[in-house]
């Protein structure tokens, strides 16, 4: 029996075979593109971060704190990454790495899902679950500091000449185990040539962390001045402790409490009355920060003091509002400020100041980290 071959069927078969070979040949190239890997074992030029989606970012690792990583991407500028979404990190530069037990290791880092390898004077490996913070750079003083300076103004002319300026400075020195802050807030107002407001507040504190959430404040202090509530100067110094109730990428909330001592000099007093007051003080406060979106934060900062009657019985300071991130370094803030003194001291004319002072302030801020 003689077999014959259909030419059309043979051509179709060869076509399918050729298509299959081309598909198989293309698979390695496609896989290589999808599962890109930077040069192993460690990079030579950029820091690299791999997300759990298997995507890689190259650039510069700035820091990791409160489960949030700041990474200056070569292509996408400054990014804030949830550390839970970070699968792998390879650094080209030296990092300071702090752990919950107080250990601080310095060197290049290689992080995977389970471990952190720090390659410095010695090669050490730690569990990723014990990581507290990462700070870029060798231990140099400049790497510890960040600052935000904000200013606002209100000018009015015509029947009433008015100039009001508002300023705020926040300075922070942060190391893996310590945080020192210095804050200044001021409002000045001159209306028709006369001073209508002179409110200034300087606060400073030192927090030493014993774990991710608990910290001790060996010393903190505040200086306050506002002649319009009959306070020429008020000094408060204290000590205390704090705890971070919530510590996530988008929300941080901590509470603090302590004891202190306060001395107040009054701007003027009635004849025969003391011109100053001294008192022990009970100090407490809370700070809440909620990242509503990548460009909008809600802030709430409240502190109060319980003192003797001559010093006001109860005083508090509240700052709350919205922070709009216009660029990586420029912010626009809308801040509501409320100061209260339960029992203000009367002045030389016997006039008792109002208990409450309110201000709604608009700031443009320069945020340098």
C-alpha positions as CSV (number, residue, x, y, z in Angstrom):
1,X,0.0,0.0,0.0
2,X,1.4,3.4,-1.0
3,X,1.3,6.3,1.6
4,X,0.8,9.9,0.3
5,X,1.4,13.1,2.2
6,X,-0.9,16.1,1.9
7,X,1.3,19.1,1.1
8,X,-1.1,21.5,2.9
9,X,-1.1,19.4,6.1
10,X,2.7,19.2,6.1
11,X,3.1,23.0,5.7
12,X,0.6,23.5,8.6
13,X,2.6,21.1,10.8
14,X,5.9,22.9,10.1
15,X,4.3,26.2,10.8
16,X,3.0,25.1,14.2
17,X,6.4,23.6,15.0
18,X,8.2,26.9,14.2
19,X,5.8,28.9,16.3
20,X,6.3,26.6,19.3
21,X,10.1,26.9,18.9
22,X,9.9,30.7,18.8
23,X,7.7,30.8,22.0
24,X,10.1,28.5,23.9
25,X,13.0,30.6,22.8
26,X,11.4,33.8,24.0
27,X,10.5,32.4,27.5
28,X,13.9,33.0,29.2
29,X,14.1,36.6,27.9
30,X,10.6,37.3,29.2
31,X,11.3,35.7,32.6
32,X,14.6,37.7,32.9
33,X,12.7,40.9,32.3
34,X,10.0,40.1,34.8
35,X,12.3,38.9,37.5
36,X,15.1,41.4,37.3
37,X,17.9,41.1,39.8
38,X,20.5,43.7,40.6
39,X,24.2,42.7,40.4
40,X,24.9,40.1,43.1
41,X,25.9,39.8,45.8
42,X,26.1,43.6,46.6
43,X,25.5,46.6,44.4
44,X,28.3,48.9,43.3
45,X,26.6,52.2,42.6
46,X,23.0,52.4,44.0
47,X,21.0,51.1,47.0
48,X,18.4,48.6,45.8
49,X,15.0,47.8,47.4
50,X,12.7,45.0,46.2
51,X,9.0,45.2,47.0
52,X,6.8,42.1,47.7
53,X,5.5,42.6,44.2
54,X,9.0,41.7,43.0
55,X,9.6,45.2,41.6
56,X,13.0,46.8,42.2
57,X,13.8,50.4,43.0
58,X,17.3,51.9,42.7
59,X,18.4,55.0,44.4
60,X,19.4,56.0,48.0
61,X,18.1,54.6,51.2
62,X,17.5,57.5,53.6
63,X,16.2,55.8,56.8
64,X,13.8,53.3,58.3
65,X,11.9,54.3,61.4
66,X,8.5,53.5,62.8
67,X,8.0,50.7,60.2
68,X,8.3,53.4,57.5
69,X,11.2,53.5,55.0
70,X,12.3,56.7,53.2
71,X,13.9,55.9,49.8
72,X,15.1,58.5,47.3
73,X,14.4,56.7,44.0
74,X,16.5,57.5,41.0
75,X,13.3,57.6,38.8
76,X,10.5,58.4,41.2
77,X,12.1,60.9,43.7
78,X,11.5,60.5,47.4
79,X,9.3,57.6,48.3
80,X,7.9,56.6,51.7
81,X,7.5,52.8,51.8
82,X,5.7,50.5,54.3
83,X,8.5,48.3,55.5
84,X,6.1,45.3,55.5
85,X,5.9,45.8,51.7
86,X,9.7,45.6,51.4
87,X,11.0,42.2,50.6
88,X,14.7,42.8,50.1
89,X,17.3,45.6,50.6
90,X,20.8,45.8,49.4
91,X,22.8,48.9,50.3
92,X,25.9,50.3,48.5
93,X,26.5,52.7,51.4
94,X,27.2,52.2,55.1
95,X,24.1,52.1,57.4
96,X,23.6,52.3,61.2
97,X,21.2,49.6,62.2
98,X,19.5,49.5,65.7
99,X,17.8,46.5,67.3
100,X,15.3,46.1,70.1
101,X,17.9,44.8,72.5
102,X,20.0,47.9,72.2
103,X,22.6,46.5,69.7
104,X,23.8,49.0,67.0
105,X,25.6,47.6,64.0
106,X,27.3,49.6,61.3
107,X,28.0,48.5,57.8
108,X,26.5,47.6,54.4
109,X,23.2,45.8,54.8
110,X,21.5,42.9,53.0
111,X,17.9,42.3,54.2
112,X,15.7,39.4,53.1
113,X,12.3,38.2,54.5
114,X,13.8,36.7,57.6
115,X,17.2,38.2,58.4
116,X,19.4,41.3,58.3
117,X,23.1,40.9,57.4
118,X,25.3,43.8,58.4
119,X,28.8,43.8,56.8
120,X,31.1,46.1,58.6
121,X,34.3,45.4,60.6
122,X,32.7,42.0,61.1
123,X,29.9,40.2,59.3
124,X,26.9,39.8,61.5
125,X,23.4,38.5,61.0
126,X,20.2,39.4,63.0
127,X,16.5,38.4,62.8
128,X,14.5,41.0,60.8
129,X,11.8,40.9,63.4
130,X,14.1,42.6,66.0
131,X,14.9,45.6,63.7
132,X,14.2,49.0,65.3
133,X,15.6,51.5,62.9
134,X,18.0,52.2,60.0
135,X,20.0,55.4,59.6
136,X,22.0,56.1,56.4
137,X,25.7,56.9,56.6
138,X,28.5,56.3,59.0
139,X,28.1,57.8,62.5
140,X,28.4,61.5,61.5
141,X,26.7,64.3,63.4
142,X,25.1,65.8,60.3
143,X,23.3,62.6,59.6
144,X,21.4,62.8,62.9
145,X,19.6,66.2,62.3
146,X,16.4,67.3,60.5
147,X,14.7,70.7,60.5
148,X,11.4,72.3,59.5
149,X,11.1,76.1,59.4
150,X,7.7,77.7,58.7
151,X,6.5,81.3,58.3
152,X,3.2,83.0,57.8
153,X,2.2,86.7,57.6
154,X,-0.9,88.9,57.5
155,X,-0.6,92.5,56.2
156,X,-3.5,95.0,56.2
157,X,-3.4,98.7,55.2
158,X,-5.9,101.6,54.8
159,X,-7.9,102.6,57.8
160,X,-6.1,100.1,59.9
161,X,-2.4,99.4,59.6
162,X,-1.7,95.9,60.7
163,X,1.3,93.6,60.4
164,X,1.1,90.1,61.9
165,X,3.8,87.4,61.5
166,X,3.9,83.8,62.7
167,X,6.9,81.6,62.8
168,X,7.7,78.0,63.7
169,X,10.9,76.0,63.9
170,X,11.1,72.3,64.6
171,X,14.6,70.9,65.1
172,X,15.2,67.2,65.8
173,X,18.3,65.2,66.4
174,X,17.5,61.4,66.1
175,X,19.9,58.5,66.6
176,X,18.9,54.8,66.8
177,X,18.2,55.1,70.6
178,X,17.7,58.8,71.3
179,X,15.6,61.7,70.1
180,X,16.2,65.4,71.0
181,X,13.8,68.0,69.9
182,X,13.8,71.8,70.0
183,X,10.6,73.7,69.0
184,X,9.9,77.4,68.7
185,X,6.4,78.9,68.0
186,X,5.8,82.7,67.9
187,X,3.1,85.2,66.9
188,X,3.8,89.0,66.7
189,X,1.2,91.6,65.8
190,X,1.5,95.4,65.4
191,X,-1.6,97.4,64.7
192,X,-1.5,101.1,64.1
193,X,2.0,101.2,65.5
194,X,1.0,99.4,68.8
195,X,2.0,95.9,69.8
196,X,-1.2,93.8,69.8
197,X,0.4,90.3,70.2
198,X,3.7,88.9,71.5
199,X,3.3,85.2,72.1
200,X,6.4,83.0,72.2
201,X,6.9,79.4,73.2
202,X,10.2,77.4,73.2
203,X,10.1,73.7,74.2
204,X,12.8,71.1,74.3
205,X,13.0,67.4,75.2
206,X,15.1,64.3,75.3
207,X,13.6,60.9,74.7
208,X,15.6,57.7,75.2
209,X,14.0,54.6,73.7
210,X,14.1,51.3,75.5
211,X,12.0,49.5,72.9
212,X,10.0,50.3,69.8
213,X,7.2,51.8,71.9
214,X,8.5,52.8,75.4
215,X,10.7,55.8,76.1
216,X,12.0,57.7,79.1
217,X,12.4,61.5,79.0
218,X,15.3,62.3,81.4
219,X,14.7,66.0,81.0
220,X,12.3,68.3,79.2
221,X,11.6,72.0,79.4
222,X,9.5,74.9,78.2
223,X,9.8,78.7,78.2
224,X,6.6,80.7,77.5
225,X,6.0,84.5,77.2
226,X,2.7,86.4,76.5
227,X,2.4,89.8,78.2
228,X,-1.3,90.0,77.1
229,X,-2.1,87.2,79.5
230,X,0.2,88.9,82.1
231,X,3.1,86.4,81.8
232,X,6.5,88.0,81.3
233,X,8.1,84.6,81.4
234,X,7.2,81.1,82.5
235,X,9.8,78.4,82.9
236,X,8.9,74.7,83.3
237,X,11.3,71.8,83.7
238,X,10.4,68.2,84.2
239,X,11.0,64.5,83.7
240,X,8.7,61.7,82.6
241,X,8.0,58.7,80.3
242,X,6.0,58.0,77.2
243,X,4.5,55.1,75.3
244,X,3.6,54.8,71.6
245,X,0.0,53.4,71.5
246,X,-0.1,53.1,67.7
247,X,3.0,52.9,65.5
248,X,2.2,52.2,61.8
249,X,3.2,53.6,58.5
250,X,0.1,55.9,58.4
251,X,-0.7,56.5,62.0
252,X,1.4,57.3,65.1
253,X,0.0,58.1,68.5
254,X,1.9,58.4,71.7
255,X,1.1,59.6,75.2
256,X,3.5,61.0,77.9
257,X,3.3,62.0,81.5
258,X,5.7,63.3,84.1
259,X,6.4,65.7,87.0
260,X,8.2,69.0,87.0
261,X,8.7,72.4,88.6
262,X,7.4,75.7,87.3
263,X,8.3,79.4,88.0
264,X,6.3,82.3,86.6
265,X,7.2,86.0,86.4
266,X,4.1,88.2,85.9
267,X,4.2,91.2,83.6
268,X,2.5,93.5,86.1
269,X,0.6,92.9,89.4
270,X,-1.6,94.9,91.8
271,X,0.1,96.7,94.6
272,X,1.1,94.4,97.4
273,X,0.8,91.2,95.3
274,X,3.8,88.9,94.6
275,X,5.2,89.4,91.1
276,X,6.1,85.7,90.7
277,X,4.8,82.3,91.5
278,X,6.5,78.9,92.0
279,X,4.9,75.5,92.0
280,X,5.4,71.7,91.4
281,X,3.6,70.6,88.2
282,X,2.0,67.5,86.9
283,X,2.7,67.3,83.2
284,X,1.0,65.2,80.5
285,X,0.3,65.2,76.8
286,X,-0.4,63.3,73.6
287,X,0.8,63.6,69.9
288,X,-1.2,62.1,67.1
289,X,-0.1,62.0,63.4
290,X,-2.3,60.5,60.7
291,X,-1.2,60.3,57.0
292,X,-4.5,60.7,55.3
293,X,-3.0,60.6,51.8
294,X,0.6,60.8,50.5
295,X,0.2,64.6,50.3
296,X,-2.0,65.3,53.3
297,X,-1.4,64.7,57.1
298,X,-3.6,65.4,60.1
299,X,-1.7,66.5,63.2
300,X,-2.9,66.8,66.8
301,X,-0.5,67.9,69.6
302,X,-1.9,68.5,73.1
303,X,-0.2,69.1,76.4
304,X,-1.4,70.3,79.8
305,X,0.0,71.2,83.2
306,X,-1.7,71.0,86.6
307,X,-0.1,73.6,89.0
308,X,-1.1,75.7,92.0
309,X,-3.8,78.4,91.9
310,X,-1.2,81.3,91.9
311,X,0.3,79.8,88.7
312,X,-3.0,79.3,87.0
313,X,-4.3,75.9,88.4
314,X,-4.5,74.4,85.0
315,X,-2.9,75.4,81.7
316,X,-2.9,73.7,78.3
317,X,-1.5,74.1,74.8
318,X,-3.1,72.6,71.7
319,X,-1.9,72.6,68.1
320,X,-3.9,70.8,65.4
321,X,-4.4,71.0,61.7
322,X,-3.5,69.8,58.3
323,X,-0.2,69.6,56.5
324,X,-0.2,69.7,52.7
325,X,3.0,68.3,51.1
326,X,3.5,70.6,48.0
327,X,6.9,69.1,47.1
328,X,9.5,66.9,48.7
329,X,10.7,69.8,50.9
330,X,7.9,72.4,50.8
331,X,4.7,72.2,52.9
332,X,1.6,74.3,53.4
333,X,0.1,74.1,56.9
334,X,-3.2,75.1,58.3
335,X,-2.9,75.1,62.1
336,X,-5.3,75.9,64.9
337,X,-3.7,76.9,68.2
338,X,-5.6,77.1,71.6
339,X,-3.9,78.2,74.8
340,X,-5.8,78.2,78.1
341,X,-5.1,79.4,81.7
342,X,-7.8,78.4,84.1
343,X,-7.0,81.2,86.6
344,X,-5.1,84.0,85.0
345,X,-3.3,86.5,87.2
346,X,-4.8,90.1,87.2
347,X,-2.5,92.9,86.1
348,X,-1.6,96.2,87.9
349,X,-5.0,97.7,86.9
350,X,-6.9,94.7,88.4
351,X,-7.9,93.5,84.9
352,X,-8.1,89.7,84.6
353,X,-7.0,88.4,81.2
354,X,-9.3,86.1,79.2
355,X,-8.8,82.4,79.9
356,X,-8.6,81.3,76.3
357,X,-6.5,82.5,73.3
358,X,-7.3,81.1,69.8
359,X,-5.3,81.5,66.6
360,X,-5.8,80.0,63.1
361,X,-2.4,80.2,61.3
362,X,-1.4,79.6,57.7
363,X,2.2,78.5,57.3
364,X,4.6,77.8,54.4
365,X,7.2,75.4,55.6
366,X,10.6,74.2,54.4
367,X,11.2,70.6,55.5
368,X,14.8,69.5,55.5
369,X,15.8,66.0,56.4
